[in-house]
Amino acid sequence: MPSSIQIIHDLFQIKGGGERLIQTLCQGMAADLLTAHIGQDTFDLSQLPGQVQNLAALSSIHGIKTWSLARAFKNHQPRHNNYQQVIFSGVASPLAVHQYPSAKNIFYCHTPPRFVYDKRQYFTAELNVFKRQAFKVLLNWFKPQYEAAVANMDVVLTNSNYVKQRIKGSLGIDAEVVYPPCDTQHFRWIESGDYYLSMARHDELKRIDSIIQAFKQMPDKKLIVASGGQMTPQLMKSAADCSNITFTGWLDESQLLNLLGNCLATIYLPTDEDFGMSPVESMSAGKPVFCSDHGGLLESVIDQQTGFYINNDNPINDLINKVSSLTINQAAAMRTACESRALSFDTSLFLKNIQQFF
């Protein structure tokens, strides 16, 4: 028996926050799932309660991913037209909205595509002349279709007030904020250990290099760098002579939960973060967070109560000063406030807030 709810998400390539949010939606609402790609390094979707349809439309040609996904969703023919609600998630999936004229169409916009709007110059600057021309053709094809699709939605939701402002500036639409979910029962405080933990993926915007530079100047403080990514070799090389910095590589869920439950505090210093689930997970485990002082992080972490804001203009020195002043007793004393704050983002609240728009 098919569900009355269909969720359409661009692709499942990694175990990221967006993918976890969609998995939570599918489980909590017994919804069917449509996606254009399911990779090997993402969540196991085989146990979802609804039907899972994979269009297998991700192009193997570098640089045309958005085109291949958008084209697949645009041309997709639904299995049936009995869905009462359809929830879209991602950049390309909204182009399927015209296929569901009788449903209530809800768009959960994690962010307007940055390469189309506010980061367009950043992306084009790295392209050669030929690729720049191809990129321009893609934009001219995709942008009007994307904007028409979003305008055709009944409701637009987003993950933070920070992104709500970006949506207003880019698309002229007033989105409603529904914060992403955290399974607060999943994370546990074990003890206040003697090390700090970074859980972010190793890419440039997460600024793990700044964290490493700070701990290179604090040889008496231990840092464990979990996860992995394209910058891993560069980061490991930078910390090669530092006995106080340890890299774990990718970990399974139980290993990561154990590291989180036993750390003193976590560190998360991305630039321009939309929301960021890592700090919420940290607080759920009763651990304070050293985090960036801008973006969506200001909507989850409370400075001096559940964590410490790190100055964006001078992150390395500010991190050194604040890490150096944190004691085990102070971190342990913040546990209750952290756990309480995390409950504001609990999965049950997320599902309840989403259903208000049905």
N, C-alpha and C positions, 0 to 999 in steps of 0.2 A: 504494500500500500504506500504510494508516494506521499511525501510530506506536503503540507500546505505552504511551507516556507522553502524558498530556494536561496542559497547563498552563493554568490559568484565572486571568486577571488582570483586575481591575476595568475599567480603561480606559487608553488611551494618548492623553494630551492634551498632554504636554510631553516634553522630553528630560531627564527626571529620573533620579535614582539607581535608583528602583524599576523604572522602565521599562527602564533599561539592564540591570539584574539579570535581568529576565525575558527580555529579548532574548538575553542570554548563556546562560541556561538552555535556551532553545529551540534555539540554535545548537549548544551543547555536547552536548545529549542527543537531537538530532533529534526533538524533541517537537512534537506538534500544539499549537496555541494557540487558546484561546477567550477572547474579550474582549467587553465590552458597547459599546465605542466606540473608534474610531481617528480621531484628529483630524489636521489638516494640519500641526501644528507638532511632531510627535513623530518618532521614528525610522522609517526606511523598513523596513517589515516584509515587503516583497514577496520578499525573498531568503531568508527563513527556510526551512529544509529541510523542515519539516512543513506540514500543512494549517493555514491561518489562517481562523478563523470569527469574523465580526464581527456581533454581535447588533444593533448600531445602536440601542441602547436608551436612550441618554442623553437625558433630557428637556431641552427648550429652556426650560422654566419654571424660573426661578431659585428655589432653595430646596428642590427635591424631587429633587435628583440622587441622593442615597443611596437614596431610595425607589424611583426608576425603575430603578436598577441592581440593587438587591436583589430586586425583583419579577421582573426579567428572568432573573436567575440561578436564582431559586427555581422558576420555571416552565419553565426550559430543558429541552428533551428532547435527550439526547445522540444523536449520529449512530450510535453503536454502544456496546456494553457490553464491549468487549474490552480496555479500558485496564487495565494491571496496576498502574500508579501514576498518581495524579492529584495535582498540586501546585497549591494555591490560594494566591493572593497578592492582598492588598487588604482592603478593609472589607466589601464586599458579596459577593464571589465565594464565600465559605464557605457561603452559603445554597444552593449547588448540590450540597453534599456528599451529600444523600440520593439523588441521581440516580446515584451510583456505588457501590452497596453491595458489589460484588465486588472493587473496587480497593483498593489501599493508599492511603489519603488522607493527604496531607502538607500541612500549613498553614505557609507561610512568613509569619509575622506581623511586618510591618515595625513595627507598633505597634497596640495595641488602639485602637479609634476614640476619639480624644481628646474629641470632642463628647459621647460617651456616658459617659465615665468622668472622668478627672482634670481635663479642661478644660470640663466641662459648664457651670459657672457663668460662665466667661469667654464662652462662646458665647451663653448666654441673656441676659447683661447688655446686649448690643447690640441685642436684638430689641424691637419694640414689643409691645403687649399681644396683638394678633391673631396675630403671627408666633410669639410665645412659646407661645401655646396650640397652634398647629399643630406647633411643635417638640416639645412634650410628647406630642402624639398620635403623632408619628413615633417618638420614643424608646420609648413604650409598645408600639408595633408591632414595632420593629426589635430592641431589646435582648434580649428572651427568645429570639428566633429566632437571633440571632447567637451567643448563649451556648450554645444547644443545638447549633448547627452546629459550633462549636469543640470542644465536648465530644465530638462524634462523630468527630473526627479521630484517626487512628492515631498521628500524630507532630505536634508543634508545634515549629517552628524559629523563630529570630529572629536579628536582625542584630548584637546586642551584649549584653553582660551588663547594661548600663544598662537596655535595654528588657526583658530577661529579668525584672528586678525589677518593672518596671511591669506585665508580664503576670501575674506572681505576685500582685501586689497587686490588680489589677482582675479577674482571672479565676480565681485560685487554681490556676493550671496551671504546672507546671515545664517551661519550654521549653528546647530545646537551642540553643546558639549556633553559627551558621555565618556567619562574617563575609562581607559582600558582596564581589564580585569586582572586581579591577582588572586590566586588560590592561597589564601592566608593560612589554611590548615596544612599546607604542603611544606612550609618553612619552619624551622625550629631553632631556637637559641639553645646552644649546648654549654658553652662557657665563653668567657672573654679570654681569648688566647693572646699570643705575643706577636701576631703578624697582621698586616693589612692586606686586603684582597682587592684585586681588579678582575672583574668578570666580563668586561666589554670585549667585543670583537676587535681584532687588530687591524683597524683601518685608520686612515689619516685623521678623519674628523673626530675620532674618539680620544685623541691626544694622549695615548698611553706613553708616548715618548716623553711628554712633560712629567708624567708620574715617575718614570724611570730616572730622569735627570734629577728630580728632587731627592729620590732615595739614594742616588749615587753620592749625594752630599750628606746623607744620614746613615752611615755604615752600621750604626747601632740599632736601626729600625729595620725589621724584616718586611719584605714585600713579596707576595705570591701573585704572579700574573697567570691567570687561567685563560682558557679559550684559545683562539688562533685567528689567522687571517693573512691577508697579503703582506702585511708589514712585519710578520713574525720574524723572519730572518734578520731584518734590519734592527728590530728591537732587541733580539738576543745578542746581536753583535755589539750593540751599545752597552749592554749590561754584562758582557763577557767576563770582566774582571771583578765583578761585584758579588761577593759571597752571600750578601744579604738579600739578593734578588733571585727568585726561583720561578722558572716557567714550567707549567704543568702540561701544556698542550691541551687538546680537546679532551673533555672529561664526560663520563656518563652522569646521569642526573644524581645518583646517590653520592658519587664522589664530590660533585659540586655542592650539594646540600651539606655534606660534612665539612667541607672547607668553609662555607658560609657560616654554618652554625658555630664554628670554633674560632673565627677570626675576631680581632679586636674591633675593626671597623672596615668599611669598604670605601673605595675611591672611584669616582666616576666623573670625568672632566670633559665631556664632549662639547663641541661648539655647535650652537644653533640647534639644540635637541628639541624635537617636537614634543615629546613627553618623557619617555625613558622609563622602562619597567624595572631595570636593575635596582634603582634606589628604593622602589616600593618593595621589591623582593627582599632587599637588605633590611629594611625597616620591619618587614613581616617576621624576619628572623631575630628581631630585637637588636639589630646592629646599626649604629649611626653611620651616616654617609658624608664623606667629603665630596662635594659636588660643585659644578659650575654655577656661577651666580647669575645665570640668565636662561631664557628659554622656558620650556615646559617644566623644568626641574623645580622652579619656584612655586609650582602648584602642588607639589607633593612633599618635598623636604622642607621642614621648618627650621630656619637657622637657629642654632644654639639649643634647640630642643630635640630634634631628631637627626641633626647633622650640622655641617659647617659649610657655608658658602665660600668658595675659593675665587678670589679676584681674577676676572678674565684678562685683565691687562698685565698681570704679573703672577701667573698661576704657579710657577715653580717656587718662588720665594714665599708666597702666601701659603702654599701647601706645606713647605718645610716648617714654617712658624706654627701652623695649627696642628700638624701631626706631632711636633715636638712637645706641644703643651697638653696633649690628650693623655690622661692617665687611665689605667685599667679600671679604677674605681669610678671615674667619671663616665667611661663608656658603659659600664654595667648599670650605672644609675639612669642612663638614658633608655634602657631596655623597654620599660613600660610605655613611655611616650612613643617610642618607635612602633611597637606592636599595636598600640591604639590608633596611631595615624594610618597604618597600613590597612586597617579595617575599613577606612573610607573608600578603598579601592577594591573591596572584596568582590569575588565573582558573582555572588548572589545579588549584590547591589547593581552591578553592571547589567546583568540580565533583566532585572526589574526596570532599570532606566531605559534600556533599549525597547522593552515591550510597551512603554508609554507612548511610543511613536507608531505602534501598529494600528 
